[in-house]
Amino acid sequence: MRVLYEEKDNGFIGLSWEPTLKVWILHIDCKEWSKETYKRYKEIGQMIREELKKKGITEVYGLSETPKEVKFNRMFGGEVLPYIVYDSEGKPNYLVKGVL
């Protein structure tokens, strides 16, 4: 995984290629969450989208274990697909798609 943005002691945004699904996976990990964090991540997300578009990436996917994580992804424009995907540990995840 390549880290695109990182906040010390709070979280990161990363990108990796998923060879089985043949899609780009966007990873978002955020420990502290507030209205200010949301605004900051919205701005950072827009810059990352522009950077990815320049590289020819037009869609990204994410895996969400819980409905709360799905809600988080929807806040950033993610669309939940009607598929369950199992991660490397065998845990079921909702598949979320983001169009850039």
Buried (B, 14 or more C-beta within 10 A) or exposed (E): EEEBBEBEEEBBBBBEEEEEEEBBBBBBEBEEEEEEBBEBBEEBBEEBBEEBEEEEBEEBBBBBEEEEBBEBBEEBBBEBEEEEBEEEEEEEBBBBBBEB
